[in-house]
Structure formats: structure tokens, C-alpha cells
Amino acid sequence: MSRDAFDLEWSTCDRARIARDPRFDGWFFTGVLTTGVYCRPTCPVRPARSRNVVFFPTASAAERAGFRPCLRCRPEAAPGTPAWRGAAATVSRALKLIDRGFLDEKSVDELADTLGVGARHLRRLFLKHAGASPLAAASTRRVQRAKTLLDETAMPISAIAFAAGFASIRRFNAAFRAVYRRPPSAVRRTRRRARRTA
């Protein structure tokens, strides 16, 4: 790649990689002509001579040019790359499965297996990226679905509990009370009164 082929100037990239400047991590990748390896600007390996390097805007561009990823700095996991976004992406995929009712029938261990991670790791990711456990996320989804059914249908409350994904009416009542501070029947009565007066 030529020195002016992307937004950052060659001299800027060269200074950043020699200084191991973390502000540039993910902005460009350095291909080392003498080794055939490409690195992040923050690579801990002794910097190659400036005459022996070329710069790329993405890891895929470096690989397409015939360079292989450095085993020390793992450029495939630099900020902005799929591996770097992987943790949040895993939680996002898990939430989509939970929204479809995955945890209504299966366990967190099975959810983790489906996503290709360990159950403990999945719980840690949820706490970091969603602020709650997978089970708490599933419970919230069930309560929200139940509230929608209470508002928009005339289904019996017991049928709503199971339609929303709860395993028992007792669990449904407890989860609903924890969120709305009142039982489902009280929410339905309030909603009916509001409709009559409207």
C-alpha cells in the first residue's frame, strides 16, 4: 500500500508505532516486510526499522497483501475489529435468543453452548454489557410480554402467565409484583377503569 493510500499519513503512522501510542490502536496496522507479519501500533515487540514497514487501514487489507497476524499483539482483536466487538456481540445475540423465548424452555448453560462460550463467561459478559444476568433479562422479557397481553387481550391471567413464558402462576405473580409493585389483576383492573372513563 502506498504511503498516502488512506487517511493517516505514513509519517504519522510511523511515529505512532515507534511510540506504541495507544490512541492509534485499531486505526491502522503495520506490515513488517522482513518478517511478513502485521501488528497493531501498540505491539510490545521491538519496532522494525522504518524502511521495512508498510501501513494498512484494516487487518483484512494486511492479510490480503500476504501478511500474517502477529502472535504477540493479536491484531485481529484490535479495537473496532469483530473479535474486539465480540463480547458485546455475544450479549446482543444472547438477548435476541432470550427475546424469542430461548430461556423459557432451556437453561443458561444451553444458551452459552449455543453461543459457543462458557456459562460463567456468559454471565460475566451480561453483567458487564447488560448490567443484569441472563435469567434477569429473561424475566424482564416475560414480565413485559405479560404486561402487553394484560393490556391488549382479554386472556385469563393464568393463560397470560404461560403465554409469556413463566413456568408457573406463582412465579409469574412474584416476578410481576417485583416489577410493578402490584399483582397482575390490579394492573388489569386499572387498565379497564381507564378504558371506561376514556
PLY file of the C-alpha trace (Angstrom):
ply
format ascii 1.0
element vertex 198
property float x
property float y
property float z
element edge 197
property int vertex1
property int vertex2
end_header
0.00 0.00 0.00
1.31 3.47 -0.82
2.10 5.88 1.96
-0.85 8.14 1.09
-3.47 5.47 0.34
-5.57 6.14 3.42
-6.40 8.98 5.80
-3.39 8.80 8.11
-0.05 9.94 6.74
2.82 7.46 6.61
4.95 9.60 8.92
2.11 9.84 11.47
1.69 6.06 11.47
5.43 5.53 11.77
5.75 7.87 14.76
2.71 6.26 16.43
4.00 2.70 16.08
7.52 3.60 17.29
5.97 5.33 20.33
3.45 2.47 20.75
0.78 5.16 21.01
-2.45 3.51 22.24
-4.57 6.30 20.69
-3.88 4.77 17.28
-4.78 1.18 18.22
-7.30 -0.03 15.66
-6.70 2.96 13.34
-4.01 1.24 11.28
-1.89 -1.89 11.10
1.83 -2.21 10.42
3.14 -4.78 7.95
6.78 -5.73 8.51
8.38 -6.57 5.17
11.27 -8.58 6.65
9.06 -10.97 8.67
5.76 -10.99 6.75
3.91 -10.22 9.99
1.44 -7.41 10.63
0.93 -5.76 14.02
-1.04 -3.24 15.99
0.66 0.10 16.70
0.88 -0.96 20.36
2.78 -4.21 19.70
5.28 -4.93 22.51
7.86 -6.39 20.09
10.85 -4.17 19.28
9.75 -1.89 16.40
11.12 -2.74 12.97
13.15 -0.16 11.06
11.01 2.41 9.30
12.29 1.40 5.86
10.96 -2.13 6.47
7.32 -1.29 7.21
4.12 -0.54 5.31
0.76 0.52 6.76
-2.77 -0.74 6.22
-6.14 0.69 7.26
-7.53 -2.74 8.27
-6.30 -6.17 9.31
-8.00 -7.69 6.28
-6.04 -5.36 3.97
-2.80 -6.53 5.57
-3.79 -10.18 5.17
-4.84 -9.63 1.57
-1.34 -8.24 0.95
0.13 -11.50 2.26
0.96 -10.60 5.87
0.07 -12.87 8.77
-1.12 -11.66 12.21
1.42 -11.15 14.99
1.04 -13.72 17.77
2.13 -11.21 20.42
-0.21 -8.24 19.85
-3.08 -10.17 18.21
-4.08 -7.55 15.61
-7.29 -9.44 14.83
-8.51 -8.30 18.28
-7.70 -4.59 17.92
-10.40 -2.02 18.75
-13.09 -1.92 16.09
-12.44 -5.45 14.81
-15.05 -8.24 15.11
-13.06 -10.01 17.85
-12.82 -6.80 19.85
-16.57 -6.26 19.49
-17.15 -9.95 20.16
-18.16 -9.64 23.82
-20.89 -7.10 23.15
-21.92 -9.02 20.03
-22.26 -12.21 22.09
-24.55 -10.45 24.55
-26.54 -8.95 21.68
-27.03 -12.39 20.12
-27.98 -13.82 23.50
-30.58 -11.09 24.07
-32.13 -11.83 20.68
-32.42 -15.51 21.62
-33.87 -14.57 25.01
-36.41 -12.29 23.29
-37.51 -15.30 21.23
-38.06 -17.28 24.44
-34.89 -19.40 24.50
-34.67 -19.41 28.31
-38.37 -20.24 28.66
-37.55 -23.82 27.70
-33.80 -24.13 28.13
-31.05 -23.30 30.61
-28.33 -20.64 30.71
-25.81 -23.46 30.12
-27.63 -24.37 26.89
-27.73 -20.71 25.87
-23.97 -20.47 26.45
-23.40 -23.64 24.39
-25.46 -22.20 21.55
-23.30 -19.06 21.60
-20.05 -21.01 21.84
-18.96 -19.68 25.25
-18.89 -21.00 28.80
-21.84 -20.30 31.10
-19.70 -18.45 33.67
-18.17 -16.31 30.94
-21.63 -15.54 29.54
-22.82 -14.40 32.98
-19.76 -12.12 33.30
-20.41 -10.66 29.84
-24.05 -9.98 30.74
-23.11 -8.19 33.93
-20.58 -6.07 32.06
-22.63 -5.25 28.94
-26.27 -5.61 30.04
-26.00 -4.88 33.76
-28.01 -7.99 34.63
-27.79 -11.75 34.42
-29.26 -13.75 31.51
-32.03 -15.01 33.81
-32.88 -11.47 34.91
-33.03 -10.40 31.25
-35.36 -13.32 30.50
-37.58 -12.47 33.47
-37.85 -8.85 32.33
-38.82 -10.01 28.85
-41.51 -12.30 30.28
-42.95 -9.56 32.51
-43.00 -7.10 29.62
-44.76 -9.59 27.40
-47.27 -10.36 30.15
-47.97 -6.65 30.61
-48.64 -6.30 26.88
-51.03 -9.27 26.98
-52.80 -7.83 30.04
-53.26 -4.51 28.25
-54.20 -5.77 24.82
-56.10 -9.04 25.31
-58.90 -10.49 27.39
-56.94 -13.69 28.06
-57.26 -15.11 31.58
-54.33 -14.17 33.79
-53.32 -17.81 34.19
-53.12 -18.19 30.40
-51.08 -14.98 30.17
-48.57 -16.36 32.67
-47.83 -19.38 30.47
-48.06 -17.47 27.18
-45.44 -15.02 28.50
-43.09 -17.92 29.25
-43.46 -18.41 33.00
-43.28 -21.98 34.29
-45.88 -21.36 36.98
-48.51 -18.82 38.01
-46.74 -18.36 41.34
-43.50 -17.34 39.61
-45.43 -15.06 37.28
-47.15 -13.28 40.18
-43.86 -12.89 42.08
-41.97 -11.51 39.06
-44.84 -9.17 38.13
-45.12 -7.83 41.68
-41.36 -7.26 41.84
-41.54 -5.01 38.77
-44.92 -3.27 39.10
-45.33 -3.42 42.91
-48.84 -4.83 42.45
-50.39 -8.08 41.23
-51.35 -8.56 37.57
-55.06 -8.48 38.45
-54.72 -4.96 39.88
-52.97 -3.75 36.72
-55.74 -5.21 34.58
-58.48 -3.61 36.74
-56.72 -0.23 36.50
-56.48 -0.59 32.74
-60.18 -1.48 32.40
-61.19 1.51 34.53
-59.08 3.79 32.37
-60.80 2.47 29.23
-64.27 3.05 30.67
-63.52 6.65 31.58
-61.86 7.42 28.24
0 1
1 2
2 3
3 4
4 5
5 6
6 7
7 8
8 9
9 10
10 11
11 12
12 13
13 14
14 15
15 16
16 17
17 18
18 19
19 20
20 21
21 22
22 23
23 24
24 25
25 26
26 27
27 28
28 29
29 30
30 31
31 32
32 33
33 34
34 35
35 36
36 37
37 38
38 39
39 40
40 41
41 42
42 43
43 44
44 45
45 46
46 47
47 48
48 49
49 50
50 51
51 52
52 53
53 54
54 55
55 56
56 57
57 58
58 59
59 60
60 61
61 62
62 63
63 64
64 65
65 66
66 67
67 68
68 69
69 70
70 71
71 72
72 73
73 74
74 75
75 76
76 77
77 78
78 79
79 80
80 81
81 82
82 83
83 84
84 85
85 86
86 87
87 88
88 89
89 90
90 91
91 92
92 93
93 94
94 95
95 96
96 97
97 98
98 99
99 100
100 101
101 102
102 103
103 104
104 105
105 106
106 107
107 108
108 109
109 110
110 111
111 112
112 113
113 114
114 115
115 116
116 117
117 118
118 119
119 120
120 121
121 122
122 123
123 124
124 125
125 126
126 127
127 128
128 129
129 130
130 131
131 132
132 133
133 134
134 135
135 136
136 137
137 138
138 139
139 140
140 141
141 142
142 143
143 144
144 145
145 146
146 147
147 148
148 149
149 150
150 151
151 152
152 153
153 154
154 155
155 156
156 157
157 158
158 159
159 160
160 161
161 162
162 163
163 164
164 165
165 166
166 167
167 168
168 169
169 170
170 171
171 172
172 173
173 174
174 175
175 176
176 177
177 178
178 179
179 180
180 181
181 182
182 183
183 184
184 185
185 186
186 187
187 188
188 189
189 190
190 191
191 192
192 193
193 194
194 195
195 196
196 197
